[in-house]
Amino acid sequence: MGKRQRQRGAETEREVCDKIAEITNWVVKRELGQARDGGCDIRLAQFVIEVKRRKSIAVYDWVDQAKAACAPYELPVVVCRGDKREFLVVQPFEDWLRMAKDKLPER
């Protein structure tokens, strides 16, 4: 992985940390050395968060489709699975963060 890719990954991880802090009032830091040690990008109480940023991911089309079907009070969720893989849930980060906030201990 090139230097610019590492920088872009670190920038995205910091952006996610800032967004979590904004909504939860928690101080959240990146797990430094995680690439070398095989760990996750961010730990938040019982949540282990892996942050990915790519130029194009087809799942956005699915999320857009779910959003288009939502009434104002509903939350879009995509459930997907690759062949011989487990099901995954994909949803907008801020929707997930608001739900996860209720699971975090008070600070």
C-alpha positions in Angstrom: 0.0 0.0 0.0 1.4 3.4 -1.0 1.9 6.4 1.2 -1.1 8.3 -0.2 -3.4 5.3 0.4 -2.2 5.1 4.0 -2.8 8.8 4.5 -6.3 8.6 3.0 -7.1 5.6 5.2 -5.9 7.5 8.3 -7.9 10.6 7.3 -11.1 8.5 6.9 -10.5 6.8 10.3 -10.1 10.3 12.0 -13.3 11.5 10.2 -15.2 8.5 11.6 -13.7 9.1 15.1 -14.8 12.8 14.9 -18.4 11.9 13.8 -18.6 9.4 16.7 -17.4 12.0 19.2 -19.9 14.5 17.8 -22.9 12.3 18.3 -21.9 10.4 21.5 -19.6 12.8 23.4 -17.0 10.0 23.7 -13.3 10.7 23.0 -12.5 8.1 20.3 -9.1 7.4 18.9 -7.8 5.3 16.1 -6.1 2.0 17.0 -2.5 2.9 15.9 -0.4 0.0 14.6 -3.6 -2.0 13.7 -2.4 -2.6 10.1 0.9 -4.1 11.5 -0.7 -6.0 14.4 -3.8 -7.2 12.6 -6.3 -5.4 14.8 -9.3 -3.2 14.0 -9.3 0.5 13.2 -11.5 1.8 16.1 -12.8 0.3 19.3 -15.9 1.8 20.8 -17.0 0.0 24.0 -18.1 -3.5 22.7 -18.0 -2.4 19.0 -15.1 -3.3 16.9 -15.1 -1.0 13.8 -13.3 -1.6 10.6 -13.2 1.5 8.3 -12.9 1.1 4.6 -12.8 3.7 1.9 -12.9 2.9 -1.8 -13.5 4.8 -5.0 -16.5 2.8 -5.9 -18.6 0.2 -4.0 -21.8 -1.2 -5.6 -23.6 -1.4 -2.2 -24.3 2.4 -2.5 -26.8 1.6 -5.2 -28.6 -0.8 -2.8 -28.6 1.7 0.0 -30.0 4.4 -2.4 -32.8 1.9 -3.4 -33.6 1.3 0.3 -33.6 5.1 1.0 -36.0 5.7 -1.9 -38.5 3.2 -0.4 -38.4 4.8 3.1 -41.0 7.0 4.7 -39.5 10.0 6.7 -39.6 8.0 9.9 -38.1 4.8 8.5 -34.4 3.8 8.3 -32.8 2.2 5.3 -31.1 -1.2 5.8 -29.4 -3.5 3.3 -28.8 -7.1 4.1 -26.4 -8.8 1.7 -24.3 -12.0 1.5 -21.6 -13.2 -0.7 -21.4 -16.9 -1.8 -20.5 -19.0 1.2 -20.2 -15.9 3.4 -22.2 -14.6 6.3 -25.0 -12.1 5.9 -24.0 -8.4 6.5 -26.0 -5.4 7.4 -25.3 -2.1 5.6 -26.9 1.1 6.6 -26.0 4.8 6.7 -23.3 5.4 9.4 -25.2 8.1 11.3 -28.3 5.8 11.5 -26.2 3.1 13.0 -24.4 5.5 15.3 -27.7 6.7 16.8 -28.7 3.1 17.5 -25.3 2.2 18.9 -25.3 5.2 21.2 -28.0 3.6 23.3 -25.8 0.5 23.8 -22.8 2.6 25.0 -22.2 3.0 28.7 -22.6 6.6 30.0 -19.5 8.8 30.1 
